[in-house]
Amino acid sequence: MAPQSITTASKLGLSGTEWVCAHRWRLTTMISQSLGNNKLLTTISHPKIVTASPQFSIIGGENKSAAVQAYRSPRTNLRALVVQTDEPLCSLHIALATESNGGGDGSTQHAWHHPDDGLPHCLEHLVFLGSQNYPHKGVLDKLANRCLADGTNAWTATDHTCYTLSTAGSEGALNLLPIYADHILFPTITDSGFKTEIHHITGKGEDKGVVYCEMQGRENDEGSLVDRAAMDLLYPDTAERKSGYSAETGGKMTNLRTLTVDTIRRYHKEYYSADNCLLIFSGNVEFDDFFEKLDEVEALVLKRNVIANDDKTPAAGSRVGRPFLSTTLPSMDASTEGVFPPFDPKKCADSKPKKVTFPSEDESLGTISLAWRGPKYEEREQWNHLTLLWSYLSDSAASPLQLAFVENDNPIAGGVGPSHDIHTEGYLQLWLQEVAIERMDECIPLFHKVVAHEAGLEASNNGDLAFDIERMRTVIKRNQRRLLEMAERRPTRVIVDGVIRNFMYGPRAGEEKSDGSILTAQDEMDGLFADVDSIPYLESALVKDVSYWQDLLKDFILNRQMAAVYGVPSALRAVEIQTGDEKREHQQALDLGQERLDELSKDLKNAMEENEKDIPDEVLSSLPIPDLEKVKAIPLFNIRLSPFDDSAELAVVPESVRGFEQAETDKILDALKEGASSSSAPFYGDLTHIDSAFSFASVGVDTSSLSQEQRLYLPLLDEVLFKLPATLENGEVVSKDAFINMLQEDTVSFSSGVGLLGGNIPQMFYVSFQVENDDGKGPQKAMQWTHRVLYRTKITNESVKTAVQKLASEIPPQIRHGPSVVSTVMSECLYDRCKANVVRCNFLHQKPFLSLAQEKIAAGDTQFIDDMVNELQSLREELFQTTNMHPFVASNLRKSPDLVDTLVSHLSKSNLPDPKGRMITNVQASSVLSTATGGKGVVAGLSGIESGFLNLVLRANLQPYDTKRAALSVAIEYLTSLEGPFWVKLRGAGLTYSYSIVDSSDSGLIKFSLSKCGDTALAYEAAAKIVSDFASGSTAVSAIGLENAKASLAYSLIAGASSKLTAAINSFVCTFKGEKMDYNKMMLSEIQNVSESAVLEAIKLYLVPIFQPDKTQLAIACPASKIDKNVDYFTSRGWEMKRVAEEHLFTAFSN
């Protein structure tokens, strides 16, 4: 690198270690003038490479900025990137390039593992089980909890593995960084850890293990099977070379059963080195503090390198250079079934898709994947513009592919959506979901027809433009707005993918260019800048003409080979998988013999004991618990609007104020009062002030007045709400498609649904919009769209028929999804089946309702459809009255002094007086639980799953301010936190992949769940024993564990309000739960005072009863072959069990 880019250690406080400053740049949101209009743009300044300095200025207020600096160590080539933001949360990402190609260069000659062994995924799990300096399973997550985090996490992608940590404030993340790095770079990878975490055989001859259990629940999933087949076609193996891009990096069960721990150890040695590692640290952090911890990581690496100074001669097949970059990708094999030639109607007609079957009792709907090899990594403009092009083709109900496949009265599919991944040569993919089996063969010709028309190659039957350039520009501008909104809300998320991609494939200083010249440091940083900042590509897209976009369609879709895969449901395949696995395990037990099975059982017991060895208290308490007072909260406050006879009452909610002086809140309040007219506000409302460049407006609607029949129509209303023709304020009538395009042109996002802003409080309905806040007109624009959607659209027969078909097509996948079935069955047991939205809107009731409508549509019964339209119109009129409404606006209130009049004018249908609204303060009081008290259980046997799911629910009826609520929250966190008792004895023993206990304040219920259980009964039994052992005193609550639980719980409370919008929404929703707006602040204080005795009391009062049959409701979804086993076991435990086969689900519950 250039001499000026090298910085001495003394400048950075690195205790003698020298780092190279790679670059400095800023991600800044600013107001700029464009074509005479104010437009919010994000720009990233791109100065020359400069000498590193910890001094950076942060632009505050609306001008959101993130100062970023990248580093490389000359000694170890470890790379680091610091992102300085003002978020309450601090994030750490540690990424490594991981390739699964059988061997270092992918050649079969030197292969030492199989690409489908899942080595990256297995290693991802084993890393958390201890390190050289901290050789205890669970110590990392226990220390993470202590650092104001909710444990650690990781993901395994096709080409990299990334380890993550999120903490409240930066202190905890900084303290944990060296320990985390030690686990990643120097893990123990023990035999005992492999047995429990990856794979083992039980004393009964069954295959278990956390990873095995996870993949068992995923391997034969519809999407996984189709995607694997698509990748095999896109990136084929050859006789000489294996492709890492088509590998199953999670691991196939067949491979996991034969995998050895030594293979994983070798993989770690090859790929987990400092020169293949990138640290990304983001949040409200000082550079000096980060460099101090980075120096500790560097010292750790240098020390280990000296200790491990053994023979450096690489073994045959070892990794050479950066992963993937030396791998040559073979072309797609034109002779393989599923590979279509470039578009030619005659040739394509002779090609056949590859078909894969997936297990499903329902054989009516399947899935199609169409995929193409995409641009090379460095072709960034093409990648960005192709992403926009796919949005144009499929992102709304008015897009060409949606109109052709979904949004019509004779749809072929229930959904259309693109995906892509960027590699050395990436891919583009289109998913057609819920495709009618009998119409699958229509899909490829129809797709080609639509795309060929858009490319100008085929004429349209109705005279439509070949390519709508105005709509394309709307798509581009909307993508800009969404990017800017994300940059404000979660700046790290905006850049992290690009940073990792650049680390994987970007140019490095000192490497040779294609022309033979050497890449400079400036070249390297230009590449980083280009990967992170997509705004220049969005701006360049705005000036492209029709021919450019049509050429892009031809070059990357029509003129390229296409991989086509059909996913076809098969009831026979479901039986084959379930019975085949049982037979295999039975034969495995016979082959091993009882003596060997006993040895395996003993080995497993020894492994579990080894893994569960106590961690010394001095280790668990070695890190301080960060000071909560140092965690920066999002500044905001709320103004409550109340209805009065002759005026609108406005008042600041005192407990909502955070980060503002009274003089400021009074000034904004006075301006709102002055801007409000004397007319009455016919509803209560909440106005939240946040310093944001965007406005969010939502209307919560109470559904308590609806009839049983009307509730059935709520999903249908939700589906059509934004997809209708409308009459605008000036009298202009616009079509459905024009209305959708106008909506997209004006908004960042919009949504509606049953529940309140994310599914909370299911007895509510909501409609919401997010827009830019140009000149303070954001709230007005959002409310104008609210008014249009609620009152100015027309429900038509065509829209209803389209919605019926789409909703009906979404039901079969839910039946194949264990979590959906178990939660739906539980709702049938818990709630009033006439009054509860959660019941009337679930698929068990929607299926017969929609099936009847489909029959009537097919029969041409126009009167029936007319009646449905009338029912929907009546429902809308009943719902959207001001007496049911509670509006909410989160915005910069300084800019909108006339906000009250805006709300009143847009939420009123006429000049007639509206009835006064009412304040809903505690929805638990209006919960619609059934009269059943407990003792009943249901087991649903499904054909499409291979593992079990369990829900247990107790009616605790705890109120928000119950004195025992804080203790219960701490008790739940203590038991369920990462490396807590449940984690160790349930997940760690391979009994289940995940679990949870949720105390729901809006329903008064406590819910316990198990997900992906290899043996549901054993997992339940183990959970019940954990709880009872604490209650009886057999297991003690540790003081350090209690401290960690409190710290982790504090993180969860802070994380739930960690961005401007989520903090505002959190305050709003509190009202409906009977909570004050400072509820989380109060809970943060209360949990610090919870004692060990209070935790034990909470366990005895509220958690022990969860496992007592007379007090709880039980629901299980399991493989069909295990239904009898589960019925017998839970009957013996005291529940009155109901057995429901998949084919009887609807008759059992829908009437």
N, C-alpha and C positions, 0 to 999 in steps of 0.2 A: 504494500500500500504506500501511498504518498507519505513522505515524512510528516507533513503537517497533520495527518490524521492519527498519529500515534501520541497518546497522552501518558504522561508520567503518573506513577501511582500516587504520588503526593497530592496531585491535583484532585484525584477522585477518592482519596482516603482508602486506598486498597492495600495498605500495609505491605508495600513492596511489590505487589503484582502489577504487571503492565497490561493494560487492555487497549484494544484498538477501537476507537470511536468510528463506527461504520457510517452513521448519518444522523442528522437531526431534521425533523420536519414537524409541522403542526397540522392537526385536523381541526379546522375552524369552521363553524357555521356563522355566516355573516349575511347581512342584507346587502344585495347589490341591485343595481338598476339594469333591467333588460327590456328592450323594446318599450320603454316608457312605463313599465309596470314593476312594482316591487315584487321580487321573487326571491324566495329563500334558497340559497345555493350553498353547497358545501365545497370549499376549496381546500386543497392541501398545498401550502407554500412549499417550494422545493429549492432551498438554497444550496449553495455549493457545500461540499463536505467541509465540516468545520472541526476545530479542536473541541473535544468533549468538555462540557462544563455542566455542573449540577444546577446552574442557575437558569431557571425557566420562568417566564411569566405566564400566568393563566388568565385568559380572557373570561370574565364571569358574566353573570346575568343571562341575557338571551344569546349572547355570542359564545356558544358552547365550544370549548376547545379541549384538545387532548395533546399535550406535548409528548413527543415520542423520540426515543433515542435507541439506536441499535449498537451492539458491541460484539466483538469477537476476541477471544483470548489467543494471543500468539503462541502460548505454551501448549494448550490442549485443543484449540480450535472450538471450544465450547462457545456457543452463541447465546446472546441475551438481548431482549428487547424490553424497554420500560415504557409504559403508556401512562402518562400522568393525567388523571381525570378528577372530577369533584364528586364522584359517586360515594355513597355510604359503604358500598361493598368493595372489597379488593379481590382481584382474581389472579390466579396463577395457572398458567398452562405450561406443561413440559412435554414437548413433542419430539418424537423420534421417527425417522423413516424406517418402516418395517416391510420387508418384501417376503412373500411366500411363493417361491418359485422352485422349491426342491433343493436349491443349493445356491451358492454365492453368485454364480453367473447365469443361473437358470438352465445350464446344460444338463441333459440327462446323464451324461458321462460322469459328472461329479455330484450327482444328487445324493444327499444324505438325509433328506426328509421329504414327505409328500406335501404338495401345496395345500391339500385339504386337511392337514394335521391340526390346523388352527393354532399354530405356535404363537403368533402375535396376541391372540385372544387369551390363550392359556397363561402366557407371560404377564399379560395385563392383570390377571387375577393373582398370580403368585407374588408379584411385586409387593403387594400389601401385607404379606405374611411375615415380614421381618427383614432386617438389613444387617450388615456386618457390625455396625456400631449399635444397633438396636435390635438384637436377635430375638425378638418376642413377637409372636403373632398378635396383631391387633394394636400394637403400641402406636402406630402411625395415626390411625383413626381416633384413638383415645386422646392423643395429644392434639389432634386437629379439633376435636370437640372442645377441648380446653381453650383453644385459640379463637373462640367465637366462630366456629364453623359447624356445618352439619356433615362432618366427616369429609372424606375425599371421594373422588370419582375418576372415571376414565372412560375413554371410548376407543374402540379398535375400528379403523377405517380400512379400506382396501390397501392403501399405500402408507399409512402412518398410524401410530398409536399416540394418544394424547392423554396425559394425566392432569387432572384439574383440582383446584381448591378454590373455594370462595369463603371469605371471612368478612365479618363486620369490622370495618377499619383495617388498616394495613399492619398493625403491630403483630397480630397473630400470624398472618401469612408470612411476614418476614422471619419471625422466629421459627416457623416450621420449614422454611425453604431448605436449609441444609439437611434436615432430617429426611425430608421428602426426596431430595436428590440422592441421599445415601440409599434409600430403599430402591430407587429406580436404577441407579448405576451399580449398586453393590448389594443386591438382595441375597437372601440365604438360599432360596429355592430348595427346600428340604424334601425328603421322601415323604414325611408325614403330611406336609402341606399339599404335595401332589395328590396323595390319596384322597384327602377330604375335599380339596378345592377343584381338582380336575376330574379324576375318575377312580372308582374302586368297585370291587365286587363284594356284595354283602354276604353274610352267612347263609342267606337263602338263594344265592346265585343271581341276585339282581344287580344290574348296573346302576350306579349312583355317582354322585359328585356334583358340585355346584355348577361347573361348566357343562357337564354332561346333561344335567337337569335343564339348564338354560337352553341348550341346543335341541334337546328333546322337544321342548315347547315351541321351537322355531323351525326346525329343519324341514318338516313336511307342511309348513304353512304355505298357503297359496302364493303369496307374494314372494317368499323365499325361493320356492321351487321355480317359478317363472323367471325370476331375476337371475338365478344361477344358470339356467339354460341360455338366457340371453347373453350373459357374459362369456359363456363357453363358445358361442357363435362369433361374438365380437373379437375375442382374444383367444384364438384356438391354440392348443398345445400342438407341437409337432414331435416327430420322433426324436429330434435332437434337443428340443428346448421346451421348457415349461413356462407358462405365463403367470406372473403374480397377479395380473389384473383380473383373471378369471378364477382365482383361488377362493375357496371358502375360508376366509381368515378367521371365522368363528370356530371352525372345526366341525367336520362331519362325525356323526356318532360312531360310524364304523372305524374311522381313524382314531378317534379318542379312545376307543377300547383297546387299541394296540400301542398307543403312544407311551413313551418312556420319559422319565424326568431328565435323563441324561441328554436327550434330544433337545429339550427345552433349555437346559443349561448351555448347550453349545450355541443355540440360537441367541441367547442373551449375550454370550461372549462376542458373537459376530456383529450384533446390531446395537447393543446398548453401550455405546462408548461416547465419550465426551464430544468427539468430532462429528457425531451423528445426532446431536442433541441441541434443542433450542428451548430457552426459557423465555416466557412472555409474562411479565409482571405488570398488572394494571390496577389503577385506583388512586386514591388520595395519598400518594406516597412521595417522600423526598428521595431524590436520586442518591444522596449520600448514604441514607439508611439502606437502600437497596444494594449499593456497591459493597457495603460492609458485609452483608450476608452472601453476596456473590463471591466475595473473596474467600469465605469459608468453604463454599462449594468447590472453588478452584483448588484450594489447599487439600481438600479431601481427595480430589481426583489425582493430584500430583503425588500424594502420599500412597495411594493405592497403586498407582503406576509403578512406583519404586518397589513396593512389596511384591507385586505380581510380575516382576521383571524376569519372566521365564522365557523359554524359547519362543521367539516371535515369528518363526517360520510358519506361514499359514498352511493349514491343511488343504487338501484338494477340495475344491468346491466352496472355499471360503469367500466371503464378500470382498470384492475389489472395488474401491471407489465408492461413490455415492449410490445408494440403492436406486434401481430402475434406470438410471441414466446410461448404463452400459448394456442394458437389455434391448435386443433388437426384436421388434414386434412383427410377427408374421402377418401376412394379409389374411383377410377372411377367406375361408375355403368355399369357393363358388359351388362345389359339388356336394356340400353338406346340406341336408334337409334343414330348412329354416332360413337359409341364406338366399335372399332375392337379389337379382341383378338390378343395376340402375333402371329407373322407371322406363318401362316400355310395355304398353298394354298387352302385347302378344306374348312377350317373354315372361312377364309377371304372371300371366294366366297359367303358365306351365309350372310355376314354382309352388312349393308346398310349405306351409309353416311347420315348425317343430311343435309337437304336442306333448305336454306333460300333464299327468293326472294328479290331482290333489284330493285328499280325503274329505268327503262331504256327503251327508245323507241327502241333502237337497242338490239335485243335479240340473237345476234350471239355469244357473248363471255362472259364467266363467270370467277369466281375465285375459287380456291380450297385451303383449309388450311388443312395440316396434322400436328398433334401435339402429343407430348409425354410428360409425366411427366419426369423431368430430375433428376439430382443428388440433394442431399441435399446441403444446403448452404456451409457447411464446407468441402465438397468434391471439393476443389479448383482445384486440378490437373485434375480431370475429366472434370470440366467445361471448363478449358482452352484448354484441348485437344479436347473436343467435338467441341469447336468453330473452331479449326484448321481443324477438320475432315469435318465439314460442308463447310469450305472454299475449301477443297480438292474436295468435291462432287459437288460444284456449283459455284465457284468464277470466272470462265473464260469460254471462248467459247470452251476450250479443256477439260473441266471437265465432269465427267460422266453424271450428271443430265442435264447439258446444252446440251450435245450431244444427249441425249435421247429425250429431250422434245422440245428443241428450235433450236439448231444449226444443222439442217438437212433440206432436201428439202421437207419434209412432216411433219412440226412441229405440235405438239399438243398444245403448249403454246407459248406465246410471251415472258415470263420471268419466271425465277425460282430463289428464294432467301430465305435464312434462317433468322430466328430471334430467340431470346431467352430472358428469363428474369430469374434472380436468386432470389429466395425467400427461405423460410425455406425448401421448395421443389419446385424448379423452373420448367420451361418447355422449350422444344425445339420445334420449329415450322418451317415448310417449306411452302412457298407460291408458288402456281402455278398461274400465272396471264395471262389474255387474253387467256383463254382456250376455244377452240371451243366446243360449247354446245353439239354437236352431238358426241364428242369424250371424254367427261368427264369420262365416265365409263372405259376408257382405262388407266386412269392415275394411279390409285392405283396399279393395277397389274404390270404396267410398272415400277413404282417406286420400288415396291418390287423386281422385277426382277433385276434392276440395283444394288440395295443395296445388295441383296443376292449374286450377282456375285462378288461385291467388297469384301463381307465378306467371299468369298471362298465357298459358298454353292451351286452355280450354275455355270455351264460352259458357256463360251462365244461362240457365233456362229462364231466369226472371230479370235478366238485364242488369244484375248487380255489377258494380265496379270490380275489375279484376283484383285490385288491391286498394284498400281504403287508406290513403296516406294520412288523412286527418285523424282517423282513429289510431293509426300507428303513432302519431305524435302525442295523442292523448295518453297512450300506453307509456311512452317514454317519460312524459312529464309526471305521470303518477308514480312511476318507479323512482324518479328523482325525489318526490315528496316522501315516499316510504323510506328511502335511504336516509334522508335527512332526519326524519322522525326517529328512526332507529339510532342514528348517531347521537341524538339528544337523550334518548331513553337508555340505551346500552352501547356506549361508544366502543367498548372492547369488542362486542360482537360484530361490529361493522368491519373491523380490520383483521380479526384473528384468523379467519379462513385464508385471506390473502397472504398474511404473514407466513402461515404454515406452508401454503402452496409455494411461495417464493423460496422458503427454506428447502423444500423438497426438490424443486426443479429450476430455481432461478440461477442466473449467472453468478459466478463467484470470481472475485478478483484473482488474477493469476492463471485462470483457466484459458484455454486456447479457443478463439473464435473460429467460425467455419472458414474465414479467409486467412487463417494462420496467425493473425495478430493476437495479442494478449489482452484479456479483459482487465480493465482498470477498476479501482474502487468506485469511481464515478459510475461506471457501467453497472456495477453490482447494485448501487443504491438507486439508480434509475429503474432497475428491474423491480426492486422492492416497492418503490413508489408506484410503479405501473400496476403491480399486483394488488395494492391496497386501495388505490383511489380510482373508482370507476366513473366519477363525475365527468372527466374529459371524454370518455367513451359515450356517455349519455348525451353530452353536448354535441359531439360529432354526429350522433345518430339523428339529432333533430334536423340537420340540414341535408340528410340523405334523401334522394328522390325515389320514386316508385321502382325504377329499373334496378337500383341498388338492392332493394329488398327482394325483388323477384330473382335477381341473380343469386342472392344468398340462399333462397329457397332451392334453386336449381343445384347450386354447387354442393350444398351440404345435406340435402334430403333427396331430391329427385334423381340426381346424377351419381348417387353413391349406392353401394350395396347396402341392403337392409336386412337386419336380423329380426325375424318374426317368430314369436312364440305364443302358442295358445295354452292357457291354463284351463284344463277341463275337469269339472268336479266328478267324483266317482265314489258311489257308496261302496262298491266292491273293494276299491283301494283302501277305504277306511277300515273295512273288516280285515283285509290282508295285513295292514300295518299293525293293528292291535293284536290280532291273533298270532301274527308272525313273530312279533316281539316276545309275546308270552311263551311261544314254543321255543324260541331261541334261548331265552333265559332258563326255561325248564331243562332244555338239553344241556345248557352250560352247567347247570347244577349237577346233572347226572355225570357229565364228563369229569367235573372236578372231584366229585365224591365228597362224602360227608367229612372225612378227615381234613381234606384241603379247605373245605368251606369253613370248618371250625378255625383253621389257621387264619383264613382271611378275616373272619369275624374278630379274632384276637388282634390281628394286625391293625384293623380299623380302630378298635378300642384303644390300642396303644398310640396310634396316630392322633386320635382325638385328645387323649391325655397329654401328649406331647404339645399339641397346639394350644391346649387350654392351661398351660403352666402359668402360674401367677406372675404378673409383671411387678417388679419391685416398686414400692411406693415412691422411692426417690427418683425413679425414672418417670413415673406417671406425673409427678409434681415438678418435674425439672423445668418446665416452661411456665412463666407467670400467666395468669388470666388477664387479658388486656382490660384496660379501663373503659367501661361502656361510655363514660362521659366524653371520651375522645372521639367517639363515632359520630360523624356528622350526619344529622338528620336532614331530610328534605324540607326546606322552608315552605310553609303554606299556612293558610287559615281559611276557615269556612264562614260564609254568611248565610244565615237561614232566612228564607223567604216564607212568610206566613200569611194566610188569607184573612183580611178584615173586611167589614162591610163597605167602607168607603175609601180604603187605601191599602197599599201593600206594605206590610210590616217587614222591616229588614233589621237584622241584628247579628253581630259577630258572635259565633259560638265560642265562648271563652276557652274551653278545653281543647279547641282545635288549633290554637295558635302555636306555630313553631317557627322560630327564626325571624320574627317580625316584632318591632316595637309597636306599642299601642298607637303612637302618633301616625304610623304608616297605615295600620288597619283602620283607624278612624278616618283618615283621609280618603281611602278607597270606599269605605262605607258611606261617607257623606256624599261622595260623587255619585254613587248608585242611587241614593235617596233623592238627590237633586234631579237625576236623570229619569226617575220614575214618575209617571203621570199619576193623577189622583184616582184612576180606575182601579178596581179591586183585582187582586190576583186570586183566581179561583182554585188555587192549589198550594200545597207546601212545596218548597224547592230548596235545593242546596247549591250554592255558588262558591266554588273553591278557587282561591287565587293561587296560581303557581307561575313562576317566571319561565314561561314556555313560549316557543315560537309557534305552538299549535293550540288549537281549541278542541276540546272533547265535550260533546253533549249527548246525554242519554235521558230517556224517559222510562222510569220504572212503572209498571202497570200492575195493579192488584187484580187477580183473577178470581177472587173469592165469590163473586156473584154469578159465575158461569154455571150452566147446567152440566150434567153428566155427558150429554150428547155434544154440547159445545166444546168440551175439553178434548174430545176426539179430533176436533178440527184445528187445534192449536199448531201441530206440526205442519199441516197443510197451509195455514195462514203464514207461518214463518217462511215456508218455501216460496210462496208467491209474492211476498210483501214488496220486494225490490224489483220484481220482474213483470210489471204491469204497464199498460198504456196509461197516460195521464193527461189531465187538462191543466195547463200551467196558469199562473196568476193572471196573465194577460189574455186568457181565453184560448191560447193555442193548444191544439190537441197533438200530442206526440205519441208515437208508437212505443211499444215495449222496448224494442232495441234502441231507439233514440233516447228513451228515458234512462236506460242503463248506461249508455255512452255519456250522457250528460252527468249522471251521478259519478261515474268514474273520473270524469274530467275535473270535478270540483272537490273530490275527497281524497284523504289519505286512506281511510278505511271506513267501513260501515258494517253493521251486523244487527241481528235480532235473535230472539230465542226465548225458550221457556227457561226460567231461572233469572237471576239478576247478575249481569256482567260476569259471565264465566260459569254459570250453572248453579251458583249459590241461591238458596231460597227458591225452591222450585214452584211455589205458589205465586210467583211473580212472572211477568213477561217483560221484556225490555226491547227497546230500539235505540241504537246509538250511531253516532257519526263523529269522525275526526277529520278536521280540516286545517289548512294553514290559517294563521291569524294575521292576514294582511290588513294593516291599518286598523286593527281592532274589529274587523268585520267577520272574523271567524265564527263567533257564536251566532251571529245573524245568519250566516250561510248555513251552519249546521242545523239551526232551528227551521230555516226555510225548507231544507230537505226533510226534516222531521215532519213538517206540516204537509208537504207534498205526498210523502209515503203514507201517512196516516189518513189523509182526507181527500187527496186529489187524484188518486189512481182508481182505475176501474177493473174490478175482478171479472175476468172473461171465461167463457167455456174453454177456450183453447189453453189458457194458463192453468186452469184446474186440471185438465186432462194431462198436460205435460207434467205437472207437479205430482199427480197420482202415480204416474208411471215411474218417475224418478224416485220417489219415496219408497215405492214397493220394491224397486231394484236394490235398495240399500239394506233390506231386511235379511236376506240369506247370509251375507258376510257376518252379520251380528250373531246369527245362530252358530256360526263356526268359531266364534270368539268366546272363550271361556269366561273372561272377566265380565263381558256384556251379559251373558246368560245368568251368571251367578248373582250379579247385582240386580238384574231385572226380576229374577225369581224372588229375591229377598224383598224387593219393593212390593211384590204381590202379597207377601206375608205380613208386611208392616203397616201399609197405608190403606186408608179407606178407598175401596176400589171404584167408588162413584165420584168422590170429591177430589181425589189427589191427582194433580197433573203428572206426577212421576209414574203413576199407574196408567192413566188413560193415554199418555203419550208414549209408553214403551212399546217395543215391537210386538209383544204378545197381544196387545189390543189393536195396534195399528194394522197388523197383518190381515185379519179378517175384514176390517173396515176398508182397507185399500183393495183387497182382493175382490170384494163385492163391487167396488167402483170400477175396477178393471173389467170385470164381466159386463157391466152395464155399458161401459165405453165400447168394448168389442162388439156388443149387440146393437150399438147405435141408439141407445136409449137416451135421447136428448133431454127428455123431461127429468130424468134422474140427475143429469149434469146441471140442468137449470136449478134444480132443488139444492144441489151442493153449492152452487154459486150464491144462491139466496142465503143459505146457512152461513157461509163465510162472510157475506156482507152483514148479516145480523150479528155475527160474532164480533166483527170489527167495530160496529156501532156500539155494541155493549161494552167492549173493552176500552176503547179510546175515548172515554168521557173524562172530563177534568176531575170528576169525583174519584176516579181510580188512579190518577196520575201523580207522580212525584218526579219532576224534572231535576236533572243534575248537570251542572256545567263546570268544567275545570279549564281555566284559561287565565290569561293575564287580564285581570279585572280592571286594571288601570285604563286599558284601552277601550273598554265597553261600558261607559256610564249609563247607556240606555238599555242595559241587558234585561231589566225587569219587563219593560214594555215589549222587548223582543220575545220573551217567553210568553207573555200573556197573549200577544197578537197571533203568534204562530200555533199555540195550543188550543185556540178557540175556533170552533167551526162556524160560528155566526155572530151576529151582533146581539143575540139574545143572551141574557145573563146565564152563566154556567153555574151548576150547583157547586157548593164549596167542597174542596177536597178534605181528606182527613189524614192525620199523621199516623203512619204505621210505625210503631216503635218496638214491637216484639212479635216477630212472626211465629215464634214458638207457641205463643198463645193461640194462633190460628192454624197450627199444624193439623194435618188431617190423618193422624194415625188411626189404624183400625182398633177394635176393642180387644183383639187377641193379646194375650199377656205372655206367652212363652210355652215351651214344651213341644213345639211343632218343628219339623224339619222336612226339607225337600232335597232329593238327589236327582239331578238331571243328567242323564247319560247322553254324551255327544259323540258323534262319529268323527268330527274333525279335529279333536284335540288328543294329546298323548300324555297330558299331566292334569293334576287336579287343582281346583280352585274352591276356596271355602270362605263363607261369610258368617259371622256370629254377631248378633245385635242385641244389646241390652238397653231397656228403657230406663235411663238414669234420672231424667227430668231435672238435671242440674241447670240452674239459672246462671246467667252470665256473671253475676256478682256473688255467687255462692262462695263462702269462705274456703271451701275445700277445692275449688277449681284450680287454683295455682298448684296445690300439692298434687292433684291428679295429673296436671300437665307435666310436672316434673317426673312423676312416677312413670308415665307413658314414655317420656324421652329417655329415662334411665334404662327402661327395658328394651326399647326399640332402636336406640341409636346405633350407629355403625360400631361394631365390636362390642356392643352391649350384650346382655344375656341372650336375647332372641337371636341376634346375629351369630353368636358363637354356637349355640346349641341347636338352632334350626337350620340356618343357611350353612354354617360351618360344618355341620354334620351331613350336609347334602340332602336334607329332608325337604327343603323348599327353597325356591329361588328368592322370594321376597315375602314380606309380611308387613302389617301395619295395625295400629290401634288409633282410632280417630274419635275424639270427643267433639261431637257436633252441637254447637250452641243453638243453631237455628231449628233443630228438631228435638233436642234433649236426648239424643241417642248416643251410645258408645258402640263403635263398630270395630270388630276384629276381623282381619282377613289374612288368608294365606294364598299365595299365587305360585303356580307351576310346581306343584308338589309331586314328587315321585310316588309317594305313599301318603295320601291325605290323612288317613287315620293316625299313622305314626307321627306326622308333623303336628296334628292337633294334640295328641297325647303329650308330646314333648313340650308344647307351649303351655298346656294346662299344668304340667309339673313345675315348670319354671315359676309360674305365678304362685302356685300353692306352696312351693318351697320358701318363697319370700314371706308369704303370709304366715307360715307356721314357724318361721325363725330358723329353718334349716339352712337357708342362705341369708347372709347379712347384706344390708345396703352399705357399701363402702363410702367413706367420707370423700375420697378423691373422685370416685365415680359419680357421686352426687354433685360435686363441684363441676365436673365435666358436663353432666346433664343440664345443669342450669345454664352453663355457657353456650352449649349447643342450642338449647331452647331459645336463648336470647338472640342467637343468630337467626333462627327461623322467624321470630317476630320482626326483626329488623329487615330481613330479606323480603318479607311480604309487603314492605312499603319502601323499597329501595330506589325507585325511580319517581319522577315527578307525577306521572299519571297513575302508577300503581299506588302511590301514597295517597293521592286524592281519592281514588276509587275506594281504597281501604277505609278512609274516613266516612265516605258516603254509605257504604254497606253496613258499617257499624250501627247506624240508626235502625235498620230493619232487624238487627239481632238483639235489640234492646240494650245496646252498648253505647257508652259515651265515646266521643271521638278521640279521647286520650286513653282508650281501653288498653291498647298495646303498651303504652307508657306505664300505666298502672300495673299491668301484668309483669313487665320487666322488673318493676320494683318488688312486687309480691313474691316472685319466684326466688329472689335472692334470700328471702327470709324463710323459705321452706326447710324444715328439719327432716332428719332421717325418720323420726317417729311419725311425722305428718305423711311422708311418702308411704310408709308401711300401712298407715290407717287408710289412705286412699286406695292402696292395692286391695286391702281386705274389703272395703266398702263397695268399690266399683269395678275391680278387675277380676277378683275371684268369682263373682256372680256371672261373669261372661261365660264361664265354663260349667255353669250349673243349668241343666236342661229346663228346669221349671221356670227359669227367669229369662231365657233367651230364645230367639228365633234362629234357626240354622238353615243355610242354603249351601248346596254343593253342586258344582259342575265337574264331571269327571269323564274319562273315556267310557264308552258304552259297555266295554267288557268288564269294568270295575264297579258297575252300579250296585250289584248284589253285595259285593264285599263291603262297600260303604254303608249300605242300608243296614246290613247285619251288625256292623260295628257300632254305629251311632244309635241303633235301637237298643243295643246292649248297654249303652251309656245312659239311656233314659229318655231319649227323644222319641216322639211318635212320628215315624218317618213315612214320607210319601215318595214313591218311586215313579219317576216320569221319564219315559223314553223320548228321544228327540222328536219322533213322529207324532207324539201326543202332547207336545208342549202347548200348542195353541188351544186344543180342546180342554186341557187341564186348567187353564187360567183365563182364557179370554172371555168366557161367558159370565 
